[in-house]
Amino acid sequence: MTVTLADVAARARVSPATVSRVLNGNYPVAASTRERVLRAVDDLDYVLNGPASSLAAATSDLIGILVNDIADPFFGIMAGAAQTEIGGPGDGSGRAGGEKLAIVCNTGGTPERELTYLTLLQRQRAAAVVLTGGAVEDPAHQAAVSAKLAKLADAGTRVVLCGRPPLADNTSVVAALAFDNRGGGRRLTEHLLSLGHRDIGYVAGPVERTTTRHRLEGHRDAMKAVWIVGDEDRLTVHGSYDRRSGYDATVELLRREPGITAVVAANDTVALGATAAIRDRGLRIPEDISVAGFDDLPFSVDVVPALTTVRLPLFEAGARAGRLATGKEAPPPGGIATIAAELMVRGSTAPPRG
């Protein structure tokens, strides 16, 4: 049954005119009233009527790309590549042809903003939605996202996951392009073990993210043969995916175990913080401590020494997501594709001294 503006008004205990004013934003409304209306809109999953409201399928030229942080190159590269494919080649005239309008939605990594943007894109009858990066491992949030994506798909919106594992019920998704984070994490640590390292600290990302868990699982799979009881937790510190977190976590690792000979970071940005912390203690890289990252972001080859890392084809994955979102490329078999991760050995890792 279609939810009407009158239903929202009844739920929020206001007049239909007040609901209209809140949604159109063209008339001052008390903050408490506005909050009640917006809560009712979300509770009832109301889709704002518009020029295309009589159509069963999404017909707008809008495609939403959800990212955690557009300033993070990991997301910026994927979003930029997707936007290029979505926008189309153009003819240089400035006139719009068959192109779509890509809107980048910056969630700040918060589950609430992710759901809010999905709701807004649903109201705009978006032609497609691309969700990038790892998912939040909270059952309630995962259920809410799955329900929202199902409603989008039912309305004709093409849903693509890029760098995110498939949903438990992936039927509402055109394609899920998942990075092999677990395999990449395992191969990176196996490289350090092959050099002779045994005391290896790990700077992990936020504990609630799928990307964090998969990379850490790969690392721990490789370390099982050499760890003793207690090493798993003692030599792991969680934090954010930023430089400051890498710095602070490495300081903590060195406090817990001054004898570590290598630090593996959750991503390349975190690895930058780790290298700064190591150098601030008067230690050399890689002579005293080896450092490794993940993602192979553009700056990783330019740091000194160049960073050993795991390359994810971020641009290629983003471009493919853009083609899938616009129907330019056929989905992979079963709608799921695992994208390989490649070990990039550079100067920041070497055998331990002594």
C-alpha positions as CSV (number, residue, x, y, z in Angstrom):
1,M,0.0,0.0,0.0
2,T,1.4,3.4,-1.0
3,V,2.1,5.8,1.9
4,T,0.5,9.2,1.4
5,L,1.4,12.6,2.7
6,A,-1.8,12.4,4.9
7,D,-0.4,9.2,6.5
8,V,2.8,11.1,7.4
9,A,0.7,13.9,8.8
10,A,-1.3,11.6,11.0
11,R,1.8,9.8,12.3
12,A,3.5,13.1,13.1
13,R,0.3,14.6,14.5
14,V,0.4,17.7,12.3
15,S,-1.5,18.9,9.2
16,P,-0.7,17.8,5.7
17,A,0.3,21.4,5.0
18,T,2.9,21.3,7.7
19,V,4.4,18.1,6.3
20,S,4.6,19.8,2.9
21,R,6.4,22.8,4.4
22,V,8.9,20.6,6.1
23,L,9.7,18.5,3.0
24,N,9.8,21.5,0.7
25,G,11.8,23.7,3.1
26,N,10.1,26.8,2.0
27,Y,8.5,27.9,5.3
28,P,9.8,28.2,8.8
29,V,8.7,25.3,11.1
30,A,9.5,24.7,14.7
31,A,12.5,22.4,15.2
32,S,10.5,19.9,17.4
33,T,7.7,19.8,14.7
34,R,10.2,19.3,11.9
35,E,11.9,16.5,13.8
36,R,8.5,14.7,14.3
37,V,7.7,15.0,10.6
38,L,11.1,13.7,9.5
39,R,10.8,10.8,11.9
40,A,7.4,9.9,10.6
41,V,8.7,10.1,7.0
42,D,11.5,7.6,7.9
43,D,9.2,5.3,9.9
44,L,6.7,5.1,7.1
45,D,9.4,5.1,4.3
46,Y,7.5,7.9,2.6
47,V,8.7,8.8,-0.9
48,L,8.1,12.4,-1.8
49,N,5.8,12.9,-4.8
50,G,7.4,14.5,-7.8
51,P,7.2,14.7,-11.6
52,A,8.1,11.0,-11.9
53,S,5.9,9.8,-9.0
54,S,3.4,8.1,-11.3
55,L,6.0,5.9,-12.8
56,A,6.7,2.5,-11.4
57,A,10.4,2.5,-12.0
58,A,13.1,5.0,-11.2
59,T,13.5,7.3,-14.2
60,S,15.7,10.2,-12.8
61,D,19.1,10.9,-14.2
62,L,20.6,10.8,-10.6
63,I,23.0,8.2,-9.4
64,G,24.3,8.3,-5.8
65,I,27.8,7.2,-4.8
66,L,28.1,6.6,-1.0
67,V,31.6,7.0,0.5
68,N,32.9,7.2,4.1
69,D,35.3,10.1,3.5
70,I,35.8,11.7,0.1
71,A,39.1,13.2,1.4
72,D,40.5,9.6,1.8
73,P,42.1,8.6,-1.5
74,F,40.7,5.1,-1.0
75,F,37.2,6.4,-1.5
76,G,38.1,9.4,-3.7
77,I,39.7,7.2,-6.4
78,M,36.8,4.8,-6.6
79,A,34.2,7.6,-6.6
80,G,36.1,9.5,-9.2
81,A,36.4,6.5,-11.5
82,A,32.7,5.7,-11.1
83,Q,31.7,9.2,-11.7
84,T,33.6,9.3,-15.0
85,E,31.8,6.2,-16.3
86,I,28.4,7.5,-15.1
87,G,28.9,10.9,-16.7
88,G,29.7,9.4,-20.0
89,P,32.2,10.7,-22.6
90,G,30.1,13.7,-23.6
91,D,30.5,15.6,-26.9
92,G,32.2,18.7,-25.5
93,S,29.1,20.9,-26.3
94,G,28.0,21.2,-22.7
95,R,24.6,19.6,-23.6
96,A,23.3,16.6,-21.7
97,G,22.7,13.5,-23.7
98,G,22.5,10.1,-22.2
99,E,24.7,10.9,-19.3
100,K,23.7,10.5,-15.7
101,L,24.3,12.9,-12.8
102,A,26.6,11.4,-10.2
103,I,26.2,12.7,-6.6
104,V,28.8,11.8,-4.1
105,C,27.3,11.3,-0.6
106,N,29.9,11.6,2.3
107,T,28.6,9.6,5.2
108,G,31.5,10.3,7.6
109,G,31.5,6.6,8.3
110,T,28.4,6.8,10.4
111,P,25.6,4.2,10.0
112,E,22.9,6.9,10.5
113,R,24.1,9.0,7.6
114,E,24.4,6.0,5.3
115,L,20.7,5.2,5.9
116,T,19.7,8.9,5.6
117,Y,21.4,9.2,2.2
118,L,19.7,6.0,1.0
119,T,16.4,7.4,2.0
120,L,17.1,10.7,0.2
121,L,18.1,8.8,-2.9
122,Q,15.0,6.8,-2.7
123,R,12.9,9.9,-2.6
124,Q,14.7,11.3,-5.6
125,R,14.0,8.0,-7.5
126,A,17.6,7.6,-8.2
127,A,18.5,5.5,-11.2
128,A,21.3,3.8,-9.3
129,V,23.2,3.7,-6.0
130,V,26.8,2.7,-5.6
131,L,27.9,1.9,-2.0
132,T,31.7,1.8,-1.6
133,G,34.0,0.5,1.2
134,G,33.4,-1.9,4.0
135,A,30.1,-2.4,5.8
136,V,29.3,-1.8,9.5
137,E,29.0,-5.2,11.2
138,D,26.0,-4.4,13.3
139,P,23.0,-6.8,12.7
140,A,20.4,-4.1,13.2
141,H,22.1,-1.7,10.8
142,Q,22.7,-4.5,8.2
143,A,19.1,-5.4,8.4
144,A,18.1,-1.8,7.9
145,V,20.4,-1.3,4.9
146,S,19.2,-4.5,3.3
147,A,15.6,-3.5,3.7
148,K,16.3,0.0,2.3
149,L,18.2,-1.5,-0.7
150,A,15.3,-3.9,-1.4
151,K,12.9,-1.0,-1.6
152,L,15.2,0.9,-3.9
153,A,15.6,-2.2,-6.1
154,D,11.8,-2.7,-6.2
155,A,11.4,0.9,-7.5
156,G,13.8,0.2,-10.3
157,T,17.0,1.5,-8.8
158,R,20.2,-0.4,-9.7
159,V,22.2,-1.2,-6.6
160,V,26.0,-1.8,-6.9
161,L,28.4,-2.6,-4.0
162,C,32.0,-1.7,-4.7
163,G,34.7,-2.8,-2.3
164,R,32.0,-4.2,0.0
165,P,31.1,-7.9,0.6
166,P,27.8,-9.2,-0.6
167,L,24.7,-8.9,1.5
168,A,23.3,-12.0,3.2
169,D,20.4,-11.7,0.8
170,N,22.1,-10.2,-2.3
171,T,19.0,-10.4,-4.6
172,S,18.4,-6.7,-4.5
173,V,22.0,-6.0,-5.7
174,V,23.0,-5.8,-9.4
175,A,26.6,-6.7,-8.5
176,A,28.8,-6.9,-5.4
177,L,32.5,-6.2,-6.2
178,A,34.4,-7.4,-3.1
179,F,38.1,-6.9,-2.6
180,D,40.1,-10.0,-1.4
181,N,41.1,-8.2,1.8
182,R,41.6,-11.5,3.7
183,G,43.9,-13.0,1.0
184,G,45.9,-9.7,0.7
185,G,46.4,-9.5,4.5
186,R,47.6,-13.1,4.6
187,R,50.1,-12.7,1.7
188,L,51.5,-9.5,3.2
189,T,52.2,-11.1,6.6
190,E,53.6,-14.3,4.9
191,H,56.0,-12.0,3.1
192,L,57.3,-10.7,6.5
193,L,57.5,-14.2,7.9
194,S,59.5,-15.3,4.9
195,L,62.0,-12.5,5.7
196,G,62.4,-13.9,9.2
197,H,60.1,-11.7,11.2
198,R,58.3,-13.3,14.1
199,D,57.4,-10.4,16.5
200,I,55.0,-8.4,14.3
201,G,52.7,-5.7,15.5
202,Y,49.4,-5.0,13.8
203,V,47.6,-1.7,13.7
204,A,44.0,-2.5,12.8
205,G,41.1,-0.3,11.7
206,P,37.8,0.2,13.5
207,V,36.6,-3.0,15.0
208,E,33.1,-2.8,13.6
209,R,34.1,-2.7,9.9
210,T,34.1,-5.7,7.6
211,T,37.3,-4.4,5.9
212,T,39.1,-4.4,9.3
213,R,38.0,-7.9,10.2
214,H,38.9,-9.5,6.9
215,R,42.4,-7.9,6.7
216,L,43.1,-8.8,10.3
217,E,41.8,-12.4,9.8
218,G,44.3,-12.7,6.9
219,H,47.1,-11.5,9.1
220,R,46.2,-13.8,11.9
221,D,45.9,-16.8,9.6
222,A,49.5,-16.3,8.6
223,M,50.7,-15.7,12.2
224,K,49.1,-18.9,13.7
225,A,52.3,-20.9,13.2
226,V,54.5,-18.6,15.2
227,W,52.3,-17.0,17.9
228,I,52.2,-18.1,21.5
229,V,49.2,-17.7,23.8
230,G,48.3,-14.0,24.3
231,D,50.1,-12.7,21.2
232,E,46.9,-12.2,19.2
233,D,45.6,-9.5,21.4
234,R,48.9,-8.1,22.8
235,L,50.2,-7.4,19.3
236,T,47.0,-5.8,17.9
237,V,45.8,-2.3,18.4
238,H,42.6,-1.0,16.9
239,G,42.0,2.6,15.7
240,S,40.6,4.8,12.9
241,Y,41.8,4.6,9.3
242,D,43.9,7.8,9.6
243,R,47.5,8.9,10.2
244,R,47.0,10.0,13.8
245,S,45.6,6.6,14.8
246,G,48.6,4.9,13.1
247,Y,51.0,7.0,15.2
248,D,49.2,6.5,18.5
249,A,48.7,2.7,17.9
250,T,52.4,2.2,17.0
251,V,53.5,4.0,20.2
252,E,51.3,1.6,22.1
253,L,52.6,-1.4,20.3
254,L,56.2,-0.4,21.1
255,R,55.3,0.2,24.7
256,R,53.7,-3.3,24.9
257,E,56.5,-5.1,23.0
258,P,59.7,-3.0,22.5
259,G,61.2,-5.9,20.6
260,I,58.8,-6.0,17.6
261,T,60.7,-6.1,14.3
262,A,57.8,-5.2,12.0
263,V,54.5,-3.3,12.0
264,V,51.6,-4.0,9.6
265,A,49.2,-1.2,9.2
266,A,45.5,-1.5,8.3
267,N,46.0,0.9,5.3
268,D,48.7,3.1,3.8
269,T,47.5,6.2,5.6
270,V,47.8,4.4,8.9
271,A,51.3,3.2,7.8
272,L,52.4,6.9,7.5
273,G,51.5,7.4,11.1
274,A,53.4,4.3,12.1
275,T,56.5,5.4,10.3
276,A,56.4,8.7,12.0
277,A,56.1,7.1,15.4
278,I,59.0,4.7,14.7
279,R,61.3,7.5,13.6
280,D,60.3,9.7,16.5
281,R,61.8,7.0,18.7
282,G,65.1,7.2,16.9
283,L,64.5,3.9,15.0
284,R,65.2,3.3,11.3
285,I,63.0,1.8,8.6
286,P,63.5,-1.0,7.6
287,E,66.9,-1.5,9.4
288,D,65.3,-1.5,12.9
289,I,61.6,-2.0,12.1
290,S,59.9,-2.9,8.9
291,V,56.6,-1.3,8.0
292,A,53.9,-2.4,5.6
293,G,50.5,-0.9,4.6
294,F,47.5,-1.8,2.5
295,D,45.7,-0.4,-0.6
296,D,48.7,1.0,-2.6
297,L,47.5,4.5,-2.5
298,P,49.4,6.9,-4.9
299,F,51.7,8.3,-2.2
300,S,52.9,4.9,-1.1
301,V,55.6,4.7,-3.7
302,D,56.9,8.2,-3.0
303,V,57.5,7.9,0.7
304,V,61.1,7.1,1.9
305,P,61.6,4.2,1.8
306,A,58.8,3.3,-0.6
307,L,56.1,1.4,1.2
308,T,55.6,-2.4,0.9
309,T,51.8,-2.7,0.6
310,V,48.9,-4.6,-1.0
311,R,47.6,-3.2,-4.2
312,L,43.8,-3.0,-4.7
313,P,42.7,-1.9,-8.2
314,L,40.6,1.0,-6.8
315,F,40.3,2.9,-10.1
316,E,39.4,-0.2,-12.1
317,A,36.8,-1.3,-9.4
318,G,35.2,2.1,-9.3
319,A,35.0,2.4,-13.1
320,R,33.4,-1.1,-13.3
321,A,30.9,-0.1,-10.6
322,G,30.0,2.9,-12.7
323,R,29.4,0.8,-15.8
324,L,27.3,-1.7,-13.8
325,A,25.3,1.2,-12.3
326,T,24.5,2.5,-15.8
327,G,23.9,-0.9,-17.4
328,K,26.9,-0.5,-19.7
329,E,28.4,-3.8,-18.4
330,A,26.7,-7.1,-17.7
331,P,26.8,-8.2,-14.0
332,P,29.2,-11.0,-13.1
333,P,27.9,-14.6,-12.8
334,G,25.7,-14.7,-9.7
335,G,26.1,-11.0,-9.2
336,I,29.3,-11.4,-7.1
337,A,32.9,-10.8,-8.1
338,T,36.0,-11.1,-5.9
339,I,38.7,-8.6,-6.9
340,A,42.3,-9.9,-6.4
341,A,44.8,-8.1,-4.2
342,E,48.4,-7.9,-5.3
343,L,51.4,-7.8,-3.0
344,M,53.8,-4.9,-3.8
345,V,57.2,-5.4,-2.2
346,R,59.2,-2.2,-1.7
347,G,61.9,-0.8,0.5
348,S,60.1,-0.4,3.8
349,T,60.5,-4.2,4.5
350,A,63.7,-6.1,5.0
351,P,64.9,-9.1,7.1
352,P,65.2,-8.3,10.8
353,R,68.7,-7.5,12.2
354,G,70.6,-10.1,14.1
